[in-house]
Amino acid sequence: MKSCIVALFFSAVITFVSGAVAQDTIRVGFNPGKAPYVLASSPVSEADHDMSRKLGIEISIFKEVFAQFGITVQPVYMNYERMAAQIEAGRIDAGSLLPRDIAGIVYYDDFLRLHDHAIFRQDLGRQIEKLNDLSGLRILAFQRARDFIGSDFRDMIPQFSSYREIADQKNQVRVMMAGRTDVLITDV
């Protein structure tokens, strides 16, 4: 299986709170821990709008699309859990790359497709070719992987030796390099 467990297609989620379409600027939530899609030096607060942090493939796509309609995108950096809550509370107008499980959100067609892979240590002494091969291993995944990847993966979680999710991909790699996980589930 060449270390690919599951192909995952992210979808952009766009929702507009009352009056947002008539505004010149919309606030869009982005997860800062996803280089090269979103480049932010560290997770930052909503109040931090330093121009040097508004970079990356994902943000560029949003800016270009909305610019066609005369709308400026104001990136707001936060993790997926907080982004869903901020959309539901009406504190941001849109969010990028959320799972399709938030009631009342309007989802649009895919704008970016990512594929998830299982990266594992060579010293495991076993091959990982299918989802069941993860049984008994320490698994580290990206935030909300249990929702993004789907029910087969979610149903498998109790069979892992341990399972946790970390939002920042740099920290995921650090945990892997420190030997504190056997398998890293991430997009490559």
mmCIF file of the C-alpha atoms, coordinates in Angstrom:
data_MODEL
# 
_entry.id   MODEL 
# 
loop_
_atom_site.group_PDB 
_atom_site.id 
_atom_site.type_symbol 
_atom_site.label_atom_id 
_atom_site.label_alt_id 
_atom_site.label_comp_id 
_atom_site.label_asym_id 
_atom_site.label_entity_id 
_atom_site.label_seq_id 
_atom_site.pdbx_PDB_ins_code 
_atom_site.Cartn_x 
_atom_site.Cartn_y 
_atom_site.Cartn_z 
_atom_site.occupancy 
_atom_site.B_iso_or_equiv 
_atom_site.pdbx_formal_charge 
_atom_site.auth_seq_id 
_atom_site.auth_comp_id 
_atom_site.auth_asym_id 
_atom_site.auth_atom_id 
_atom_site.pdbx_PDB_model_num 
ATOM 1   C CA . MET A 1 1   ? 0.000   0.000  0.000  1.00 0.00 ? 1   MET A CA 1 
ATOM 2   C CA . LYS A 1 2   ? 3.072   2.278  -0.063 1.00 0.00 ? 2   LYS A CA 1 
ATOM 3   C CA . SER A 1 3   ? 2.265   3.691  3.403  1.00 0.00 ? 3   SER A CA 1 
ATOM 4   C CA . CYS A 1 4   ? -0.937  5.334  2.203  1.00 0.00 ? 4   CYS A CA 1 
ATOM 5   C CA . ILE A 1 5   ? -3.769  4.399  4.518  1.00 0.00 ? 5   ILE A CA 1 
ATOM 6   C CA . VAL A 1 6   ? -6.596  6.474  3.202  1.00 0.00 ? 6   VAL A CA 1 
ATOM 7   C CA . ALA A 1 7   ? -7.082  9.214  0.630  1.00 0.00 ? 7   ALA A CA 1 
ATOM 8   C CA . LEU A 1 8   ? -8.802  12.121 2.274  1.00 0.00 ? 8   LEU A CA 1 
ATOM 9   C CA . PHE A 1 9   ? -10.406 14.938 0.386  1.00 0.00 ? 9   PHE A CA 1 
ATOM 10  C CA . PHE A 1 10  ? -10.717 18.156 2.304  1.00 0.00 ? 10  PHE A CA 1 
ATOM 11  C CA . SER A 1 11  ? -13.406 20.587 1.396  1.00 0.00 ? 11  SER A CA 1 
ATOM 12  C CA . ALA A 1 12  ? -13.475 24.283 1.922  1.00 0.00 ? 12  ALA A CA 1 
ATOM 13  C CA . VAL A 1 13  ? -16.228 25.362 4.226  1.00 0.00 ? 13  VAL A CA 1 
ATOM 14  C CA . ILE A 1 14  ? -17.639 28.777 3.640  1.00 0.00 ? 14  ILE A CA 1 
ATOM 15  C CA . THR A 1 15  ? -20.426 30.238 5.676  1.00 0.00 ? 15  THR A CA 1 
ATOM 16  C CA . PHE A 1 16  ? -21.523 33.816 5.920  1.00 0.00 ? 16  PHE A CA 1 
ATOM 17  C CA . VAL A 1 17  ? -23.049 35.258 9.043  1.00 0.00 ? 17  VAL A CA 1 
ATOM 18  C CA . SER A 1 18  ? -25.740 37.859 8.642  1.00 0.00 ? 18  SER A CA 1 
ATOM 19  C CA . GLY A 1 19  ? -24.533 40.670 6.416  1.00 0.00 ? 19  GLY A CA 1 
ATOM 20  C CA . ALA A 1 20  ? -21.074 39.246 5.747  1.00 0.00 ? 20  ALA A CA 1 
ATOM 21  C CA . VAL A 1 21  ? -21.646 39.034 1.993  1.00 0.00 ? 21  VAL A CA 1 
ATOM 22  C CA . ALA A 1 22  ? -22.305 42.780 1.850  1.00 0.00 ? 22  ALA A CA 1 
ATOM 23  C CA . GLN A 1 23  ? -19.042 43.530 3.679  1.00 0.00 ? 23  GLN A CA 1 
ATOM 24  C CA . ASP A 1 24  ? -15.774 44.406 1.972  1.00 0.00 ? 24  ASP A CA 1 
ATOM 25  C CA . THR A 1 25  ? -13.812 42.139 4.326  1.00 0.00 ? 25  THR A CA 1 
ATOM 26  C CA . ILE A 1 26  ? -14.533 38.662 5.627  1.00 0.00 ? 26  ILE A CA 1 
ATOM 27  C CA . ARG A 1 27  ? -12.771 36.915 8.484  1.00 0.00 ? 27  ARG A CA 1 
ATOM 28  C CA . VAL A 1 28  ? -11.651 33.413 7.512  1.00 0.00 ? 28  VAL A CA 1 
ATOM 29  C CA . GLY A 1 29  ? -10.318 30.840 9.974  1.00 0.00 ? 29  GLY A CA 1 
ATOM 30  C CA . PHE A 1 30  ? -7.141  28.964 9.017  1.00 0.00 ? 30  PHE A CA 1 
ATOM 31  C CA . ASN A 1 31  ? -5.194  26.349 10.964 1.00 0.00 ? 31  ASN A CA 1 
ATOM 32  C CA . PRO A 1 32  ? -1.646  27.765 11.367 1.00 0.00 ? 32  PRO A CA 1 
ATOM 33  C CA . GLY A 1 33  ? 0.119   24.411 11.742 1.00 0.00 ? 33  GLY A CA 1 
ATOM 34  C CA . LYS A 1 34  ? -0.101  23.283 8.092  1.00 0.00 ? 34  LYS A CA 1 
ATOM 35  C CA . ALA A 1 35  ? 2.947   24.410 6.129  1.00 0.00 ? 35  ALA A CA 1 
ATOM 36  C CA . PRO A 1 36  ? 3.069   24.977 3.151  1.00 0.00 ? 36  PRO A CA 1 
ATOM 37  C CA . TYR A 1 37  ? -0.707  25.431 2.986  1.00 0.00 ? 37  TYR A CA 1 
ATOM 38  C CA . VAL A 1 38  ? -0.790  27.984 5.798  1.00 0.00 ? 38  VAL A CA 1 
ATOM 39  C CA . LEU A 1 39  ? 2.478   29.570 6.851  1.00 0.00 ? 39  LEU A CA 1 
ATOM 40  C CA . ALA A 1 40  ? 2.394   31.050 10.336 1.00 0.00 ? 40  ALA A CA 1 
ATOM 41  C CA . SER A 1 41  ? 5.414   31.102 12.609 1.00 0.00 ? 41  SER A CA 1 
ATOM 42  C CA . SER A 1 42  ? 3.291   29.886 15.525 1.00 0.00 ? 42  SER A CA 1 
ATOM 43  C CA . PRO A 1 43  ? -0.370  29.698 16.462 1.00 0.00 ? 43  PRO A CA 1 
ATOM 44  C CA . VAL A 1 44  ? -1.420  33.290 16.913 1.00 0.00 ? 44  VAL A CA 1 
ATOM 45  C CA . SER A 1 45  ? -4.353  35.098 18.418 1.00 0.00 ? 45  SER A CA 1 
ATOM 46  C CA . GLU A 1 46  ? -7.262  36.532 16.495 1.00 0.00 ? 46  GLU A CA 1 
ATOM 47  C CA . ALA A 1 47  ? -5.881  40.005 17.171 1.00 0.00 ? 47  ALA A CA 1 
ATOM 48  C CA . ASP A 1 48  ? -2.557  39.261 15.431 1.00 0.00 ? 48  ASP A CA 1 
ATOM 49  C CA . HIS A 1 49  ? -2.837  40.229 11.765 1.00 0.00 ? 49  HIS A CA 1 
ATOM 50  C CA . ASP A 1 50  ? 0.868   40.639 10.995 1.00 0.00 ? 50  ASP A CA 1 
ATOM 51  C CA . MET A 1 51  ? 1.145   40.632 7.172  1.00 0.00 ? 51  MET A CA 1 
ATOM 52  C CA . SER A 1 52  ? 4.171   38.310 7.267  1.00 0.00 ? 52  SER A CA 1 
ATOM 53  C CA . ARG A 1 53  ? 1.941   35.572 8.659  1.00 0.00 ? 53  ARG A CA 1 
ATOM 54  C CA . LYS A 1 54  ? -0.709  35.790 5.914  1.00 0.00 ? 54  LYS A CA 1 
ATOM 55  C CA . LEU A 1 55  ? 1.068   33.461 3.522  1.00 0.00 ? 55  LEU A CA 1 
ATOM 56  C CA . GLY A 1 56  ? 0.626   29.990 2.138  1.00 0.00 ? 56  GLY A CA 1 
ATOM 57  C CA . ILE A 1 57  ? -1.133  28.160 -0.664 1.00 0.00 ? 57  ILE A CA 1 
ATOM 58  C CA . GLU A 1 58  ? -4.490  27.922 1.110  1.00 0.00 ? 58  GLU A CA 1 
ATOM 59  C CA . ILE A 1 59  ? -4.625  31.597 2.082  1.00 0.00 ? 59  ILE A CA 1 
ATOM 60  C CA . SER A 1 60  ? -3.511  32.677 -1.392 1.00 0.00 ? 60  SER A CA 1 
ATOM 61  C CA . ILE A 1 61  ? -6.357  30.684 -2.957 1.00 0.00 ? 61  ILE A CA 1 
ATOM 62  C CA . PHE A 1 62  ? -8.923  32.300 -0.663 1.00 0.00 ? 62  PHE A CA 1 
ATOM 63  C CA . LYS A 1 63  ? -7.534  35.794 -1.248 1.00 0.00 ? 63  LYS A CA 1 
ATOM 64  C CA . GLU A 1 64  ? -7.558  35.415 -5.045 1.00 0.00 ? 64  GLU A CA 1 
ATOM 65  C CA . VAL A 1 65  ? -11.068 33.962 -5.213 1.00 0.00 ? 65  VAL A CA 1 
ATOM 66  C CA . PHE A 1 66  ? -12.646 36.573 -2.971 1.00 0.00 ? 66  PHE A CA 1 
ATOM 67  C CA . ALA A 1 67  ? -10.691 39.407 -4.636 1.00 0.00 ? 67  ALA A CA 1 
ATOM 68  C CA . GLN A 1 68  ? -12.673 38.612 -7.811 1.00 0.00 ? 68  GLN A CA 1 
ATOM 69  C CA . PHE A 1 69  ? -15.763 39.793 -5.914 1.00 0.00 ? 69  PHE A CA 1 
ATOM 70  C CA . GLY A 1 70  ? -14.098 42.814 -4.319 1.00 0.00 ? 70  GLY A CA 1 
ATOM 71  C CA . ILE A 1 71  ? -13.859 41.126 -0.926 1.00 0.00 ? 71  ILE A CA 1 
ATOM 72  C CA . THR A 1 72  ? -10.716 41.189 1.207  1.00 0.00 ? 72  THR A CA 1 
ATOM 73  C CA . VAL A 1 73  ? -9.877  38.097 3.251  1.00 0.00 ? 73  VAL A CA 1 
ATOM 74  C CA . GLN A 1 74  ? -8.690  38.691 6.806  1.00 0.00 ? 74  GLN A CA 1 
ATOM 75  C CA . PRO A 1 75  ? -7.015  35.451 7.997  1.00 0.00 ? 75  PRO A CA 1 
ATOM 76  C CA . VAL A 1 76  ? -7.634  34.443 11.596 1.00 0.00 ? 76  VAL A CA 1 
ATOM 77  C CA . TYR A 1 77  ? -5.416  31.648 12.904 1.00 0.00 ? 77  TYR A CA 1 
ATOM 78  C CA . MET A 1 78  ? -6.849  28.957 15.158 1.00 0.00 ? 78  MET A CA 1 
ATOM 79  C CA . ASN A 1 79  ? -7.095  25.192 15.499 1.00 0.00 ? 79  ASN A CA 1 
ATOM 80  C CA . TYR A 1 80  ? -9.959  23.215 13.957 1.00 0.00 ? 80  TYR A CA 1 
ATOM 81  C CA . GLU A 1 81  ? -11.875 22.719 17.208 1.00 0.00 ? 81  GLU A CA 1 
ATOM 82  C CA . ARG A 1 82  ? -11.902 26.434 17.922 1.00 0.00 ? 82  ARG A CA 1 
ATOM 83  C CA . MET A 1 83  ? -12.647 27.276 14.270 1.00 0.00 ? 83  MET A CA 1 
ATOM 84  C CA . ALA A 1 84  ? -15.852 25.230 14.298 1.00 0.00 ? 84  ALA A CA 1 
ATOM 85  C CA . ALA A 1 85  ? -16.962 26.944 17.513 1.00 0.00 ? 85  ALA A CA 1 
ATOM 86  C CA . GLN A 1 86  ? -16.088 30.406 16.143 1.00 0.00 ? 86  GLN A CA 1 
ATOM 87  C CA . ILE A 1 87  ? -18.145 29.781 12.989 1.00 0.00 ? 87  ILE A CA 1 
ATOM 88  C CA . GLU A 1 88  ? -21.118 28.520 14.987 1.00 0.00 ? 88  GLU A CA 1 
ATOM 89  C CA . ALA A 1 89  ? -20.860 31.566 17.281 1.00 0.00 ? 89  ALA A CA 1 
ATOM 90  C CA . GLY A 1 90  ? -20.653 33.954 14.308 1.00 0.00 ? 90  GLY A CA 1 
ATOM 91  C CA . ARG A 1 91  ? -17.233 35.338 15.312 1.00 0.00 ? 91  ARG A CA 1 
ATOM 92  C CA . ILE A 1 92  ? -15.680 34.474 11.947 1.00 0.00 ? 92  ILE A CA 1 
ATOM 93  C CA . ASP A 1 93  ? -17.399 34.440 8.580  1.00 0.00 ? 93  ASP A CA 1 
ATOM 94  C CA . ALA A 1 94  ? -15.783 31.339 7.090  1.00 0.00 ? 94  ALA A CA 1 
ATOM 95  C CA . GLY A 1 95  ? -13.388 28.514 7.826  1.00 0.00 ? 95  GLY A CA 1 
ATOM 96  C CA . SER A 1 96  ? -11.039 26.517 5.676  1.00 0.00 ? 96  SER A CA 1 
ATOM 97  C CA . LEU A 1 97  ? -10.760 22.722 5.567  1.00 0.00 ? 97  LEU A CA 1 
ATOM 98  C CA . LEU A 1 98  ? -13.228 21.575 8.181  1.00 0.00 ? 98  LEU A CA 1 
ATOM 99  C CA . PRO A 1 99  ? -14.907 18.186 8.312  1.00 0.00 ? 99  PRO A CA 1 
ATOM 100 C CA . ARG A 1 100 ? -18.479 18.159 7.056  1.00 0.00 ? 100 ARG A CA 1 
ATOM 101 C CA . ASP A 1 101 ? -20.170 17.682 10.400 1.00 0.00 ? 101 ASP A CA 1 
ATOM 102 C CA . ILE A 1 102 ? -21.153 21.165 11.538 1.00 0.00 ? 102 ILE A CA 1 
ATOM 103 C CA . ALA A 1 103 ? -24.879 21.828 11.387 1.00 0.00 ? 103 ALA A CA 1 
ATOM 104 C CA . GLY A 1 104 ? -25.955 25.002 9.644  1.00 0.00 ? 104 GLY A CA 1 
ATOM 105 C CA . ILE A 1 105 ? -22.749 25.423 7.614  1.00 0.00 ? 105 ILE A CA 1 
ATOM 106 C CA . VAL A 1 106 ? -22.814 25.777 3.830  1.00 0.00 ? 106 VAL A CA 1 
ATOM 107 C CA . TYR A 1 107 ? -20.069 23.682 2.218  1.00 0.00 ? 107 TYR A CA 1 
ATOM 108 C CA . TYR A 1 108 ? -18.675 24.381 -1.221 1.00 0.00 ? 108 TYR A CA 1 
ATOM 109 C CA . ASP A 1 109 ? -16.753 22.236 -3.691 1.00 0.00 ? 109 ASP A CA 1 
ATOM 110 C CA . ASP A 1 110 ? -13.214 21.095 -2.988 1.00 0.00 ? 110 ASP A CA 1 
ATOM 111 C CA . PHE A 1 111 ? -10.530 23.668 -3.634 1.00 0.00 ? 111 PHE A CA 1 
ATOM 112 C CA . LEU A 1 112 ? -7.613  21.637 -2.304 1.00 0.00 ? 112 LEU A CA 1 
ATOM 113 C CA . ARG A 1 113 ? -7.201  17.880 -2.143 1.00 0.00 ? 113 ARG A CA 1 
ATOM 114 C CA . LEU A 1 114 ? -4.807  16.305 0.315  1.00 0.00 ? 114 LEU A CA 1 
ATOM 115 C CA . HIS A 1 115 ? -3.912  12.651 0.837  1.00 0.00 ? 115 HIS A CA 1 
ATOM 116 C CA . ASP A 1 116 ? -3.228  11.192 4.257  1.00 0.00 ? 116 ASP A CA 1 
ATOM 117 C CA . HIS A 1 117 ? -0.395  8.789  4.840  1.00 0.00 ? 117 HIS A CA 1 
ATOM 118 C CA . ALA A 1 118 ? 0.830   6.636  7.684  1.00 0.00 ? 118 ALA A CA 1 
ATOM 119 C CA . ILE A 1 119 ? 4.489   7.379  8.344  1.00 0.00 ? 119 ILE A CA 1 
ATOM 120 C CA . PHE A 1 120 ? 6.060   4.770  10.577 1.00 0.00 ? 120 PHE A CA 1 
ATOM 121 C CA . ARG A 1 121 ? 9.428   4.105  12.160 1.00 0.00 ? 121 ARG A CA 1 
ATOM 122 C CA . GLN A 1 122 ? 11.663  1.568  10.415 1.00 0.00 ? 122 GLN A CA 1 
ATOM 123 C CA . ASP A 1 123 ? 12.406  -0.168 13.708 1.00 0.00 ? 123 ASP A CA 1 
ATOM 124 C CA . LEU A 1 124 ? 8.783   -1.251 14.132 1.00 0.00 ? 124 LEU A CA 1 
ATOM 125 C CA . GLY A 1 125 ? 9.587   -4.620 12.660 1.00 0.00 ? 125 GLY A CA 1 
ATOM 126 C CA . ARG A 1 126 ? 6.329   -4.829 10.756 1.00 0.00 ? 126 ARG A CA 1 
ATOM 127 C CA . GLN A 1 127 ? 4.782   -3.562 7.568  1.00 0.00 ? 127 GLN A CA 1 
ATOM 128 C CA . ILE A 1 128 ? 1.747   -1.320 7.501  1.00 0.00 ? 128 ILE A CA 1 
ATOM 129 C CA . GLU A 1 129 ? -0.338  -2.030 4.450  1.00 0.00 ? 129 GLU A CA 1 
ATOM 130 C CA . LYS A 1 130 ? -3.904  -1.669 5.683  1.00 0.00 ? 130 LYS A CA 1 
ATOM 131 C CA . LEU A 1 131 ? -5.773  0.000  8.501  1.00 0.00 ? 131 LEU A CA 1 
ATOM 132 C CA . ASN A 1 132 ? -5.875  -3.153 10.675 1.00 0.00 ? 132 ASN A CA 1 
ATOM 133 C CA . ASP A 1 133 ? -2.059  -3.188 10.703 1.00 0.00 ? 133 ASP A CA 1 
ATOM 134 C CA . LEU A 1 134 ? -2.198  -0.186 13.069 1.00 0.00 ? 134 LEU A CA 1 
ATOM 135 C CA . SER A 1 135 ? -3.718  -2.311 15.843 1.00 0.00 ? 135 SER A CA 1 
ATOM 136 C CA . GLY A 1 136 ? -1.624  -2.242 19.023 1.00 0.00 ? 136 GLY A CA 1 
ATOM 137 C CA . LEU A 1 137 ? 0.521   0.704  17.903 1.00 0.00 ? 137 LEU A CA 1 
ATOM 138 C CA . ARG A 1 138 ? 0.922   4.211  19.329 1.00 0.00 ? 138 ARG A CA 1 
ATOM 139 C CA . ILE A 1 139 ? -0.777  6.507  16.812 1.00 0.00 ? 139 ILE A CA 1 
ATOM 140 C CA . LEU A 1 140 ? -0.381  10.270 16.498 1.00 0.00 ? 140 LEU A CA 1 
ATOM 141 C CA . ALA A 1 141 ? -2.655  12.082 14.049 1.00 0.00 ? 141 ALA A CA 1 
ATOM 142 C CA . PHE A 1 142 ? -3.567  15.589 13.008 1.00 0.00 ? 142 PHE A CA 1 
ATOM 143 C CA . GLN A 1 143 ? -6.337  17.379 14.858 1.00 0.00 ? 143 GLN A CA 1 
ATOM 144 C CA . ARG A 1 144 ? -9.799  15.962 14.134 1.00 0.00 ? 144 ARG A CA 1 
ATOM 145 C CA . ALA A 1 145 ? -8.375  13.108 12.064 1.00 0.00 ? 145 ALA A CA 1 
ATOM 146 C CA . ARG A 1 146 ? -11.092 10.935 13.624 1.00 0.00 ? 146 ARG A CA 1 
ATOM 147 C CA . ASP A 1 147 ? -13.650 13.128 11.815 1.00 0.00 ? 147 ASP A CA 1 
ATOM 148 C CA . PHE A 1 148 ? -11.786 13.793 8.570  1.00 0.00 ? 148 PHE A CA 1 
ATOM 149 C CA . ILE A 1 149 ? -10.655 10.255 7.792  1.00 0.00 ? 149 ILE A CA 1 
ATOM 150 C CA . GLY A 1 150 ? -13.945 8.555  8.447  1.00 0.00 ? 150 GLY A CA 1 
ATOM 151 C CA . SER A 1 151 ? -15.719 5.836  10.353 1.00 0.00 ? 151 SER A CA 1 
ATOM 152 C CA . ASP A 1 152 ? -13.346 2.939  9.558  1.00 0.00 ? 152 ASP A CA 1 
ATOM 153 C CA . PHE A 1 153 ? -10.460 4.874  11.109 1.00 0.00 ? 153 PHE A CA 1 
ATOM 154 C CA . ARG A 1 154 ? -12.582 6.157  14.023 1.00 0.00 ? 154 ARG A CA 1 
ATOM 155 C CA . ASP A 1 155 ? -13.836 2.617  14.778 1.00 0.00 ? 155 ASP A CA 1 
ATOM 156 C CA . MET A 1 156 ? -10.225 1.383  14.850 1.00 0.00 ? 156 MET A CA 1 
ATOM 157 C CA . ILE A 1 157 ? -9.066  3.890  17.526 1.00 0.00 ? 157 ILE A CA 1 
ATOM 158 C CA . PRO A 1 158 ? -9.875  1.643  20.551 1.00 0.00 ? 158 PRO A CA 1 
ATOM 159 C CA . GLN A 1 159 ? -7.533  -0.997 19.088 1.00 0.00 ? 159 GLN A CA 1 
ATOM 160 C CA . PHE A 1 160 ? -4.524  1.350  19.077 1.00 0.00 ? 160 PHE A CA 1 
ATOM 161 C CA . SER A 1 161 ? -2.087  1.115  22.003 1.00 0.00 ? 161 SER A CA 1 
ATOM 162 C CA . SER A 1 162 ? -2.536  4.881  22.322 1.00 0.00 ? 162 SER A CA 1 
ATOM 163 C CA . TYR A 1 163 ? -4.061  7.578  20.188 1.00 0.00 ? 163 TYR A CA 1 
ATOM 164 C CA . ARG A 1 164 ? -3.774  11.333 20.261 1.00 0.00 ? 164 ARG A CA 1 
ATOM 165 C CA . GLU A 1 165 ? -4.153  14.267 17.939 1.00 0.00 ? 165 GLU A CA 1 
ATOM 166 C CA . ILE A 1 166 ? -1.904  17.319 17.641 1.00 0.00 ? 166 ILE A CA 1 
ATOM 167 C CA . ALA A 1 167 ? -2.795  20.332 15.484 1.00 0.00 ? 167 ALA A CA 1 
ATOM 168 C CA . ASP A 1 168 ? 0.718   21.577 14.646 1.00 0.00 ? 168 ASP A CA 1 
ATOM 169 C CA . GLN A 1 169 ? 2.513   19.406 12.066 1.00 0.00 ? 169 GLN A CA 1 
ATOM 170 C CA . LYS A 1 170 ? 5.944   20.513 13.306 1.00 0.00 ? 170 LYS A CA 1 
ATOM 171 C CA . ASN A 1 171 ? 5.109   19.179 16.759 1.00 0.00 ? 171 ASN A CA 1 
ATOM 172 C CA . GLN A 1 172 ? 3.845   15.937 15.226 1.00 0.00 ? 172 GLN A CA 1 
ATOM 173 C CA . VAL A 1 173 ? 7.253   15.384 13.642 1.00 0.00 ? 173 VAL A CA 1 
ATOM 174 C CA . ARG A 1 174 ? 9.037   16.251 16.926 1.00 0.00 ? 174 ARG A CA 1 
ATOM 175 C CA . VAL A 1 175 ? 6.995   13.628 18.776 1.00 0.00 ? 175 VAL A CA 1 
ATOM 176 C CA . MET A 1 176 ? 7.806   11.059 16.084 1.00 0.00 ? 176 MET A CA 1 
ATOM 177 C CA . MET A 1 177 ? 11.529  11.872 16.123 1.00 0.00 ? 177 MET A CA 1 
ATOM 178 C CA . ALA A 1 178 ? 11.583  11.596 19.932 1.00 0.00 ? 178 ALA A CA 1 
ATOM 179 C CA . GLY A 1 179 ? 10.248  8.041  19.645 1.00 0.00 ? 179 GLY A CA 1 
ATOM 180 C CA . ARG A 1 180 ? 7.019   8.786  21.507 1.00 0.00 ? 180 ARG A CA 1 
ATOM 181 C CA . THR A 1 181 ? 4.793   7.417  18.749 1.00 0.00 ? 181 THR A CA 1 
ATOM 182 C CA . ASP A 1 182 ? 5.000   4.493  16.328 1.00 0.00 ? 182 ASP A CA 1 
ATOM 183 C CA . VAL A 1 183 ? 2.921   5.915  13.500 1.00 0.00 ? 183 VAL A CA 1 
ATOM 184 C CA . LEU A 1 184 ? 2.172   9.428  12.357 1.00 0.00 ? 184 LEU A CA 1 
ATOM 185 C CA . ILE A 1 185 ? -1.014  9.990  10.361 1.00 0.00 ? 185 ILE A CA 1 
ATOM 186 C CA . THR A 1 186 ? -0.539  13.156 8.306  1.00 0.00 ? 186 THR A CA 1 
ATOM 187 C CA . ASP A 1 187 ? -0.868  14.632 4.845  1.00 0.00 ? 187 ASP A CA 1 
ATOM 188 C CA . VAL A 1 188 ? 2.353   14.562 2.877  1.00 0.00 ? 188 VAL A CA 1 
# 
